[in-house]
Amino acid sequence: MANLTPTQDAKMNPIANMEGLQAAIVNGEAKRVKQLLANQVLDELQKSYLIELAELNDKPQIVKLLQDAPAKP
């Protein structure tokens, strides 16, 4: 399999992207969260869930990244 960028992989497998985002949030990997969010538009439910996950794990930097991410209305 070819090596894919996080953005390419996210477009090909949105479930894996969501799992990756959740893991990166819990682990406090802000750089990885930013990579996984690149060129992604979350729906409002996904976005609110991920923000809540970051808040519960006391990750204010990641909360800010998620709040700034674009979302579908």
Sequence and secondary structure as in RCSB ss.txt:
>XXXX:A:sequence
MANLTPTQDAKMNPIANMEGLQAAIVNGEAKRVKQLLANQVLDELQKSYLIELAELNDKPQIVKLLQDAPAKP
>XXXX:A:secstr
     HHHHHHH HHHHHHHHHHHHHTT HHHHHHHHTT  EEHHHHHHHHHHHHHTT HHHHHHHHHS EE 
